[in-house]
Amino acid sequence: MPDTAPYDKSTLHVAFTAVHQHFMQVIVPMWLRAGWNAELALPHEAVDAAHQPLPPQRYRAMACARQLFLFSSLINNPSVPEAATRAAALFRSLQRHFHDAEHGGWFYSIDPQGAPLDRRKDLYTHAFIVFACAHYWAKVREPLVESTLNAALNVVAERFADGDGLYEALLAEDWSPLNAGPLQNPLMHLAEAFLATVEVREDPQTLAALDALITGMQRRFVDVEHGVMLEKPLDAVDNWSEPGHQFEWFYLLESSARLRNSPLHLSLTTAFAHAEQQGVNQQTGAVAAMLEVDGSMKDGTQRIWAQAEYLRALTLRPDSLDLLSRQLTALQEHFLHPSGWNECLDSDGKVSRNDMPSTTPYHLATCYIGLAQYFKDADASR
C-alpha cells in the first residue's frame, strides 16, 4: 500500500462509524423490505443494484439461517425495531419450509413455490442452523428455539460424523452416503457454530465435539510444509487454499480462550502470515480468492466476504492500527456504494458481480461486531 501518515484510533473510529451507518441505513433496510418475499416469509436469494429481487430459482435454508443470525444480532437495537419480528418469522420459515419431517434434518433448498427442490442434507446448511439458533436462543430464551438447536446438534453428531473427529460434507435425503468426505469450509462454520453454542450455555458434549474437530482439522487439513489450511483433506488431488478462510479461521481460534494456543491456532497464526504475504495486494489491500498450495496465484478475484474476514481478523492482531484503517478504507472505496455493495471485483479491481446476495450481510455483520469489540477493548484498556 502507498506510504501514508500513521493512523490513530479516532480516525479509524470515524471510518467505522461511516461504514456501520451505511450497514444500518442501507443494507439492513434492504433485507427488511425489497429483499423480503412476504408470501413465503423468506429473503430473496439476491437483489440487483436497484434493489429489485432477481428472478427466483430457489430459496436455501442456509440463506434463511444467515438472515436469522443477522436479525437476531439486531434484537433490542433501537435502530431496528422490527428485528425481533423478522427473526421470529425467519425461525418459523426455517422449520416450515426446510425441515424434513420424514427423515429429520433440513433440506438444502426449496423451489420458488415453496416445495422441496434439492432434498440432500449438507453440513454447511446444518452448521448455519446451529449457529443461527444459538444466537437467536441467546436473545429470546424460548424453549422451541433451544429444542431446534438441540435437534440440529444431534443431527450433526448422529448423521454427519465420520468417526474420526470430522464430518461428511454431504449426504442424501435419507442420510445414505454420497462419498463426499469432509471439506474445510463446512467444518469451519461448524466450529463457529459449536463456539456460538458453548458461549450461551453449559454444553460438555458440544465442547468435546469442538475439541475433536479442532484436532481433526490440524491432522487432516493443515499443510505443515506450506503453512496453510487447505480446502480439501491433505491427500486430495487438485487442492488449494483461500486467504479469506485463513483469516476466518484465525479469528475463530484467536477469539476463543479455549482454542487459543492449540496446535491449530499456532498453525493458523503461520497461515495468516502466508495469506497476508501471498494473497493480499500490498498496494490496494485486495484479498485474492484462491492460491495454489505453494502460494502462487490461482484466482485473483476479490470477494467482499474475504475483505471483511481480513478486516475482522486484523482486530485481533497486535499493532494493526494502520492496516485496519487502510483495509477499512479499501472496503469503503472498492466494495461499498450508496445503494449497497459490490459482491465481486475481478483481479484488476473492476466490478464483476454486482448482485447482492442475502447471505453477504452475515459477513459484514460479523466484521462490524469484531470492529465494535476492538473499540470496546481499546476503551477498557485505557
C-alpha positions as CSV (number, residue, x, y, z in Angstrom):
1,M,0.0,0.0,0.0
2,P,1.2,3.6,-0.5
3,D,3.0,5.2,2.3
4,T,0.8,7.4,4.4
5,A,0.9,9.1,7.7
6,P,0.2,6.8,10.7
7,Y,-3.4,6.4,11.6
8,D,-4.8,6.9,15.1
9,K,-7.9,5.2,16.7
10,S,-10.0,8.3,16.4
11,T,-9.5,8.3,12.6
12,L,-10.4,4.6,12.5
13,H,-13.4,5.1,14.6
14,V,-14.7,7.8,12.3
15,A,-14.3,5.5,9.3
16,F,-16.0,2.6,11.2
17,T,-18.9,4.9,12.2
18,A,-19.4,5.6,8.5
19,V,-19.4,2.0,7.3
20,H,-21.6,0.9,10.2
21,Q,-24.1,3.7,9.5
22,H,-24.2,2.5,5.8
23,F,-24.9,-1.0,7.1
24,M,-27.8,0.1,9.3
25,Q,-29.3,2.7,6.9
26,V,-28.8,0.9,3.6
27,I,-28.1,-2.8,3.9
28,V,-30.4,-3.8,6.8
29,P,-33.4,-1.9,5.4
30,M,-32.8,-3.6,2.0
31,W,-33.5,-7.0,3.6
32,L,-36.3,-5.8,5.7
33,R,-38.2,-4.6,2.6
34,A,-37.0,-5.0,-1.0
35,G,-35.2,-8.3,-0.3
36,W,-38.1,-9.9,1.5
37,N,-40.6,-12.3,0.0
38,A,-43.6,-11.8,2.3
39,E,-45.6,-14.6,0.7
40,L,-43.0,-17.3,1.7
41,A,-41.6,-15.3,4.6
42,L,-38.1,-15.8,3.2
43,P,-35.3,-13.5,2.0
44,H,-34.9,-13.5,-1.8
45,E,-31.6,-15.1,-2.8
46,A,-30.3,-11.8,-4.2
47,V,-31.3,-8.3,-5.3
48,D,-29.8,-6.2,-8.1
49,A,-28.2,-2.8,-7.8
50,A,-31.7,-1.1,-7.9
51,H,-32.9,-3.4,-5.0
52,Q,-35.1,-5.4,-7.3
53,P,-35.2,-9.1,-6.5
54,L,-33.5,-11.3,-9.1
55,P,-35.9,-13.9,-10.7
56,P,-36.2,-16.6,-8.1
57,Q,-34.7,-20.0,-8.9
58,R,-34.5,-21.4,-5.4
59,Y,-34.5,-20.5,-1.7
60,R,-31.8,-22.0,0.5
61,A,-32.1,-23.0,4.2
62,M,-28.6,-21.6,4.7
63,A,-29.6,-18.2,3.5
64,C,-32.6,-18.2,5.8
65,A,-30.3,-19.2,8.7
66,R,-27.8,-16.4,7.9
67,Q,-30.6,-13.9,7.9
68,L,-31.9,-15.3,11.2
69,F,-28.4,-14.6,12.7
70,L,-28.4,-11.1,11.2
71,F,-31.7,-10.1,12.7
72,S,-31.1,-11.9,16.0
73,S,-28.0,-9.8,16.3
74,L,-30.1,-6.7,16.0
75,I,-32.8,-7.6,18.5
76,N,-33.1,-4.8,21.1
77,N,-31.2,-2.4,18.8
78,P,-33.4,0.7,18.8
79,S,-32.5,1.5,15.2
80,V,-34.2,-1.8,14.0
81,P,-37.4,-2.2,16.0
82,E,-38.6,-4.8,13.5
83,A,-35.6,-7.1,14.3
84,A,-37.4,-9.4,16.7
85,T,-40.4,-9.8,14.5
86,R,-38.3,-10.6,11.5
87,A,-36.1,-13.1,13.4
88,A,-39.2,-14.9,14.6
89,A,-40.6,-15.1,11.0
90,L,-37.2,-16.5,9.8
91,F,-37.1,-19.1,12.5
92,R,-40.7,-20.2,11.7
93,S,-39.8,-20.4,8.0
94,L,-36.7,-22.4,8.6
95,Q,-38.9,-25.1,10.2
96,R,-41.9,-24.7,7.9
97,H,-40.1,-24.8,4.5
98,F,-36.9,-26.7,5.1
99,H,-37.4,-29.3,7.9
100,D,-37.6,-32.9,6.7
101,A,-40.4,-34.3,8.8
102,E,-39.8,-37.8,7.4
103,H,-36.1,-38.3,7.7
104,G,-35.1,-35.4,10.0
105,G,-32.7,-32.6,9.3
106,W,-33.2,-29.8,6.9
107,F,-33.4,-29.8,3.1
108,Y,-30.8,-27.8,1.1
109,S,-33.3,-25.7,-0.9
110,I,-36.9,-25.2,-2.0
111,D,-38.3,-24.1,-5.3
112,P,-40.0,-20.7,-5.9
113,Q,-43.4,-22.2,-5.0
114,G,-42.1,-23.5,-1.7
115,A,-41.7,-27.2,-2.5
116,P,-38.5,-29.1,-1.6
117,L,-36.0,-28.7,-4.5
118,D,-32.6,-30.1,-3.5
119,R,-33.5,-32.6,-0.8
120,R,-29.9,-33.5,0.1
121,K,-28.6,-32.8,3.5
122,D,-25.4,-30.8,3.7
123,L,-23.2,-29.9,6.6
124,Y,-22.8,-26.3,5.6
125,T,-26.5,-25.7,6.0
126,H,-26.8,-27.6,9.3
127,A,-23.8,-25.7,10.7
128,F,-25.5,-22.4,10.0
129,I,-28.8,-23.6,11.5
130,V,-26.9,-24.4,14.7
131,F,-25.1,-21.1,14.6
132,A,-28.3,-19.1,14.0
133,C,-30.3,-20.9,16.6
134,A,-27.6,-20.4,19.2
135,H,-27.6,-16.7,18.6
136,Y,-31.4,-16.5,18.4
137,W,-31.9,-18.5,21.6
138,A,-29.4,-16.3,23.4
139,K,-31.7,-13.3,22.7
140,V,-35.2,-14.9,23.3
141,R,-34.6,-17.9,25.5
142,E,-37.6,-19.7,24.1
143,P,-37.8,-23.5,24.6
144,L,-38.8,-24.1,21.0
145,V,-35.6,-22.4,19.8
146,E,-33.4,-24.4,22.1
147,S,-35.1,-27.6,21.1
148,T,-34.4,-26.8,17.4
149,L,-30.8,-26.0,18.4
150,N,-30.5,-29.4,20.1
151,A,-32.1,-31.2,17.2
152,A,-29.6,-29.7,14.8
153,L,-26.7,-30.6,17.1
154,N,-28.0,-34.1,17.3
155,V,-28.3,-34.5,13.6
156,V,-24.8,-33.3,13.1
157,A,-23.4,-35.8,15.7
158,E,-25.5,-38.7,14.6
159,R,-25.7,-38.4,10.9
160,F,-22.7,-36.4,9.6
161,A,-19.9,-37.5,12.0
162,D,-17.2,-39.7,10.2
163,G,-15.9,-41.4,13.3
164,D,-12.5,-39.6,13.1
165,G,-13.4,-36.2,14.6
166,L,-14.7,-34.7,11.4
167,Y,-17.9,-34.8,9.4
168,E,-19.2,-35.6,5.9
169,A,-19.9,-32.6,3.8
170,L,-23.0,-34.0,2.0
171,L,-25.5,-36.9,2.5
172,A,-28.6,-38.0,0.6
173,E,-32.1,-37.1,1.7
174,D,-32.4,-40.3,3.6
175,W,-28.9,-39.9,5.1
176,S,-27.3,-42.5,2.8
177,P,-23.7,-41.8,1.9
178,L,-22.6,-39.8,-1.1
179,N,-18.9,-40.3,-0.5
180,A,-18.4,-36.5,-0.4
181,G,-15.9,-36.7,2.5
182,P,-15.0,-33.8,4.7
183,L,-14.4,-30.3,3.3
184,Q,-12.8,-27.3,5.0
185,N,-15.5,-24.7,4.6
186,P,-18.4,-26.5,6.2
187,L,-16.1,-27.7,9.0
188,M,-15.0,-24.1,9.7
189,H,-18.6,-23.0,10.0
190,L,-19.4,-26.0,12.2
191,A,-16.5,-24.9,14.6
192,E,-18.1,-21.4,14.5
193,A,-21.5,-22.9,15.4
194,F,-20.0,-25.0,18.2
195,L,-18.3,-21.9,19.6
196,A,-21.6,-19.9,19.4
197,T,-23.4,-22.7,21.3
198,V,-20.9,-23.1,24.2
199,E,-20.8,-19.3,24.6
200,V,-24.5,-19.2,25.5
201,R,-24.8,-22.4,27.7
202,E,-23.0,-25.1,29.5
203,D,-22.6,-27.9,26.9
204,P,-19.9,-30.6,27.6
205,Q,-21.0,-32.7,24.6
206,T,-20.5,-29.8,22.2
207,L,-17.2,-28.8,23.8
208,A,-15.9,-32.3,23.3
209,A,-17.1,-32.3,19.7
210,L,-15.3,-28.9,19.2
211,D,-12.1,-30.2,20.7
212,A,-12.2,-33.3,18.4
213,L,-13.0,-31.1,15.4
214,I,-10.1,-28.8,16.0
215,T,-7.7,-31.8,16.4
216,G,-9.0,-33.4,13.3
217,M,-8.6,-30.2,11.2
218,Q,-4.9,-29.9,12.3
219,R,-4.3,-33.5,11.4
220,R,-6.1,-33.8,8.1
221,F,-6.2,-30.3,6.6
222,V,-3.1,-28.3,7.6
223,D,-0.3,-28.5,5.2
224,V,2.6,-28.0,7.5
225,E,5.2,-27.7,4.7
226,H,3.5,-24.7,3.2
227,G,1.8,-23.4,6.4
228,V,-1.8,-23.2,5.2
229,M,-5.2,-24.7,5.8
230,L,-6.2,-26.4,2.6
231,E,-9.8,-26.6,1.2
232,K,-9.7,-30.4,0.9
233,P,-8.0,-33.1,3.0
234,L,-4.3,-33.4,2.6
235,D,-4.4,-36.5,0.5
236,A,-6.9,-35.0,-2.0
237,V,-5.9,-34.1,-5.6
238,D,-6.3,-30.5,-7.1
239,N,-6.1,-28.9,-3.7
240,W,-5.8,-25.2,-2.9
241,S,-6.0,-22.6,-0.1
242,E,-8.2,-19.5,0.3
243,P,-6.7,-16.4,2.1
244,G,-10.2,-15.4,3.3
245,H,-10.5,-18.8,5.1
246,Q,-7.1,-18.5,6.7
247,F,-8.2,-15.1,8.1
248,E,-11.6,-16.5,9.2
249,W,-10.1,-19.5,10.9
250,F,-7.6,-17.3,12.7
251,Y,-10.3,-15.1,14.1
252,L,-12.3,-18.0,15.4
253,L,-9.3,-19.5,17.1
254,E,-7.7,-16.3,18.4
255,S,-11.0,-15.1,19.8
256,S,-11.6,-18.3,21.8
257,A,-9.8,-18.7,25.2
258,R,-10.3,-22.4,24.8
259,L,-8.8,-22.7,21.3
260,R,-6.0,-20.1,21.6
261,N,-2.6,-21.7,21.8
262,S,-4.0,-25.0,20.5
263,P,-1.8,-26.6,17.7
264,L,-4.4,-25.5,15.2
265,H,-4.2,-21.9,16.4
266,L,-0.4,-22.0,16.1
267,S,-0.8,-23.3,12.6
268,L,-3.3,-20.6,11.6
269,T,-1.1,-17.9,13.0
270,T,1.5,-19.1,10.5
271,A,-1.2,-19.4,7.8
272,F,-2.3,-15.8,8.5
273,A,1.2,-14.6,7.7
274,H,1.4,-16.6,4.5
275,A,-2.1,-15.5,3.4
276,E,-1.2,-11.9,4.1
277,Q,2.1,-12.1,2.2
278,Q,0.9,-14.1,-0.8
279,G,-2.8,-13.3,-1.0
280,V,-3.2,-9.6,-0.2
281,N,-2.1,-7.0,-2.7
282,Q,0.2,-4.7,-0.8
283,Q,-0.8,-1.7,-2.9
284,T,-4.5,-1.9,-2.9
285,G,-5.3,-4.2,0.1
286,A,-7.3,-6.6,-2.2
287,V,-7.7,-10.1,-0.9
288,A,-7.3,-12.8,-3.6
289,A,-9.8,-15.6,-3.8
290,M,-7.6,-18.7,-4.2
291,L,-3.9,-19.7,-4.0
292,E,-2.2,-22.8,-5.2
293,V,-0.8,-25.0,-2.4
294,D,2.6,-23.4,-2.9
295,G,1.3,-19.9,-2.5
296,S,1.2,-18.9,-6.2
297,M,-1.9,-17.2,-7.5
298,K,-4.8,-19.4,-8.6
299,D,-7.7,-16.9,-8.8
300,G,-7.3,-13.2,-8.3
301,T,-11.0,-12.5,-7.9
302,Q,-11.7,-10.2,-5.0
303,R,-14.8,-11.1,-2.9
304,I,-16.3,-8.8,-0.3
305,W,-16.6,-11.6,2.3
306,A,-12.8,-12.2,2.2
307,Q,-12.2,-8.4,2.6
308,A,-14.5,-8.5,5.6
309,E,-12.8,-11.5,7.1
310,Y,-9.3,-10.0,6.7
311,L,-10.5,-6.8,8.4
312,R,-12.1,-8.7,11.2
313,A,-9.0,-10.8,11.8
314,L,-6.9,-7.7,12.0
315,T,-8.8,-6.6,15.0
316,L,-7.1,-9.4,16.9
317,R,-3.6,-8.7,15.6
318,P,-1.1,-6.7,17.6
319,D,0.0,-3.3,16.2
320,S,-2.5,-3.5,13.4
321,L,-3.9,0.0,13.6
322,D,-2.5,1.2,10.3
323,L,-3.6,-1.9,8.4
324,L,-7.0,-1.8,10.0
325,S,-7.5,1.7,8.8
326,R,-6.2,1.0,5.3
327,Q,-8.3,-2.1,4.9
328,L,-11.4,-0.3,6.2
329,T,-10.8,2.4,3.6
330,A,-10.3,-0.2,0.9
331,L,-13.7,-1.8,1.9
332,Q,-15.3,1.6,1.7
333,E,-13.8,2.7,-1.5
334,H,-13.9,-0.5,-3.6
335,F,-16.8,-2.6,-2.2
336,L,-19.4,-0.3,-0.6
337,H,-21.5,2.2,-2.5
338,P,-24.6,4.3,-1.8
339,S,-27.1,1.6,-2.7
340,G,-25.3,-1.4,-1.2
341,W,-22.1,-3.3,-2.1
342,N,-20.1,-4.9,-4.9
343,E,-20.1,-8.6,-4.3
344,C,-17.0,-9.3,-6.5
345,L,-14.3,-7.5,-8.3
346,D,-12.0,-9.1,-10.9
347,S,-8.3,-9.4,-10.5
348,D,-7.9,-5.8,-11.9
349,G,-10.4,-4.4,-9.4
350,K,-13.3,-4.0,-11.9
351,V,-16.8,-4.9,-10.7
352,S,-17.5,-8.5,-11.9
353,R,-20.6,-9.2,-10.0
354,N,-23.0,-6.5,-8.7
355,D,-25.9,-8.5,-7.5
356,M,-26.3,-8.5,-3.7
357,P,-26.9,-11.9,-2.2
358,S,-28.9,-12.3,1.0
359,T,-26.0,-14.3,2.5
360,T,-23.4,-11.5,2.5
361,P,-24.8,-9.3,5.3
362,Y,-23.7,-12.2,7.7
363,H,-20.1,-11.5,6.8
364,L,-20.5,-7.7,7.2
365,A,-22.3,-8.1,10.5
366,T,-19.6,-10.3,12.0
367,C,-16.9,-8.0,10.7
368,Y,-18.6,-4.9,12.3
369,I,-19.2,-6.8,15.5
370,G,-15.5,-7.6,15.6
371,L,-14.6,-3.9,15.0
372,A,-17.0,-2.8,17.7
373,Q,-15.4,-5.2,20.1
374,Y,-12.0,-3.8,19.1
375,F,-13.0,-0.3,20.2
376,K,-14.7,-1.6,23.3
377,D,-11.5,-3.4,24.3
378,A,-9.4,-0.4,23.4
379,D,-11.5,1.9,25.7
380,A,-11.3,-0.7,28.5
381,S,-7.6,-0.8,28.4
382,R,-7.2,3.0,28.8
